[in-house]
Amino acid sequence: MTNDTQSQKQTDGFHLVIDALKLNGIDTIFALPGIPITDLTRKAQAEGIRMISFRHEQHAGNAAAAAGFLTQKPGICLTVSAPGFLNGLTALANATTNCFPMILISGSSEREIVDLQQGDYEEMDQLAIAKPLCKAAFRVLHAEDIGVGIARAIRSALSGRPGGVYLDLPAKLFSQSMDAAAGKKSLIKVVDPAPRQIPAPEAVKRALDLLKGAKRPLIVLGKGAAYAQCDAEIRALIEKTGIPYLPMSMAKGLLPDTHAQSASATRSHVLAEADVVMLVGARLNWLLSHGKGKTWGGPNADTRQFIQIDISPTEMDSNVPIAAPLVGDIGSCVSALLEGLGSKWAKPPTEWTQGIAERKDKNLTKMAATLALNPPTMNFHSALNVIRNAVKARPDAIVVNEGANTLDFARSIVDMYEPRKRLDVGTWGIMGIGMGFAVAAAVVTGKPVIAIEGDSAFGFSGMEVETICRYNLPVCVIVFNNNGIYKGTDVNPRGGDVAPTVFVKNARYEMMMQAFGGVGVLANTPDELAKALDEAVKSGKPTLINAIIDETAGTESGRITSLNPQSAAAKK
C-alpha cells in the first residue's frame, strides 16, 4: 500500500487548541466542564495540562485572573456557553479593571443559528456581550485559524496595560479536522508579547527635577508595581532616594511592611502633607480619593504635584494634572530613574522624615496596645493579631483577603514581608474573589495560603471548599463569623423575618470543610485560633477555621461608610 492510498494523518480543533496553549507555555486551565467543552477538558488533561475544575465559573475566572497576576502569563478560564460564559464574564471584567492578564475561553452556539435567532441550545451572541467588558474579544470559526486566535488573545492580554480577553470558540470548531502537519504549521508561538517600553529621557529628567526640589516627597506603590516583578529595582529606588513610601494593599511586601521608610502607619498624614507624590503602578482612583478632596488636604493641597509612572499615556490627568508623566513599563522607568539619580542624591529633609517616624512610632505603639487586648469574645483586632504573628513566622505564605471590616482591619494589621503575597478585592472592591484567588495561589505557587474571609464574603464562593479538598490544596480558610453583614445585631422593626444584614446565628462553617474530607475547627479564643492556624500551615491540609467574632464588632460598610447613601428623610 502506497502513501497515496493511505489517509493522511489528521488533527482536529480540540487538539489544535491544546497544542496552541502548550506551545505558549500554558500549563494550567481553570474550568467548569459542560457542553460543548467537556471533551476539551478531558483531552487537555490527557495532554499534560493541569485542569482545575470548579463548582462555579465565576470562581474559575477569578482563579485565572489571580494566576495571571502572580505569573505574568495569561490565566486561562474555560467555560460552557451562555450562562456559563456570563458567570465567567464577571471575573473577566474584574480582571480587566485590575489589569490582570486573563483569557476567558467559552464554547458557543453556531453562528448561523445565533445570527438568525433561531433558538439554539444556550443561544447567545457572546462576542458582542463581552466586547465592552474586556481589552479585546475574538472569535475563531475555522480550525486553521485557532493558532492565530490564541496568539492574538495572548498578546492582547499581556501587551501594554494587561487585562482580560475573550475568545469565542463555537461548538462546531472542535470537531473540524485538517492535515496534522498543516495544523502544526498554523500554530504561533507568541514572541515578546510585553516588550519593554522605554521612557523618554526628557520625561525622566522632568520627574527627577521635580523630586529633587521636593520638601515632602512621597512614593505610592500600586499593585502594578507588584505585577511588574522588578522588586530589586523598586527597593533600590526607595532606599537610594530615602523617600517615604506608601504601599497600596496588593503592593504590600514589595518592601517589608516593617521597613523604616514605610509610611503605612501614617497614611492620612503623608497623603495630606506631601508636596510631590510619585505614583508607581498606582492610579488616582477612588482608593486614593481621586487625588483630591479631604484626603489630600493640608498646606500643599493647591500646590501639590504628581509624578506618575504608567504604561498607558491615557491614564495621565485622569483626575488631577500630572506634572511629570513617565510613560513606559515600570521596570524600565524605575531603572531610568535609578540611573539618573547619580551618586550625590540628597535625601529628603529630616524635618519630613523624622516627623513621619515619630507619628509612625506613636501609631504603632497605640496599635500594639490594642492588639494586646484579649476581650471575652474575639474581635477583629484580637483575631487578626493571631494571623499577623502566623504570617510573620511564615512570610512566604500567601494571604487572600476579602470582606468589609475583615478586609479593612487586615490591611492595616497583618504585615507582609515578601512581594505578591497579598491578594484582595482590588480596584473594584468586590466580594466573591476569595476561594478562586486562594485556589490559584496554591496551584501556581505551591505555598501555603491563608484566606481571611468575612462571613458575608465567604458566602459568595464558599462551595469551592470542595474544590480545595478535591485537589488537596494547602489552603486554610478563616471565616470571621460575626453573624451577619457588617454586624449581626440588626433587628427588623416589624418583626417576622430577620433583618436583611443578619445571618443564621452561630453558623458552623467549619462543618462545610469537614463534609468534603478537610479539617474543620471552631475557634472561640485567640489561643484556639493560633493552634488551628499553626497546624493548618504546617500540615498543608485543606482547613477551615470558624473564628467566632463579637457580633457587635465592626462598622457599617467598613472604612467606606461614606459611599453607602443614608436616608435624609426626617424620622417621624
Secondary structure, 3 states (H helix, E strand, C coil): CCHHHCCCCEEEHHHHHHHHHHHCCCCEEEECCCCCCHHHHHHHHHCCCEEEECCCHHHHHHHHHHHHHHHCCCEEEEECCCHHHHHHHHHHHHHHHHCCCEEEEEEECCHHHHHCCCCCCCCCCHHHHHHHHCCEEEECCCHHHHHHHHHHHHHHHHCCCCCEEEEEEEHHHHHCEEEHHHHHHHCCCCCCCCCCCCCCHHHHHHHHHHHHCCCCEEEEECHHHHHCCCHHHHHHHHHHHCCCEEECHHHCCCCCCCCCCECHHHHHHHHHHCCEEEEECCCCCHHHHHHCCHHHCCCCCCCCEEEEEECCHHHCCCCCCCCEEEECCHHHHHHHHHHHHCCCCCCCCHHHHHHHHHHHHHHHHHHHHHHHCCCCCCCHHHHHHHHHHHHHHCCCCEEEEECCHHHHHHHHHCCCCCCCCEEECCCCCCCCCHHHHHHHHHHHHCCCEEEEEEHHHHHHHHHHHHHHHHCCCCEEEEEEECCECCCCCCCCCCCCCCCCCECCCCCCCHHHHHHCCCEEEEECCHHHHHHHHHHHHHHCCCEEEEEECCCCCCCCCHHHHHHCCCCCCCCC
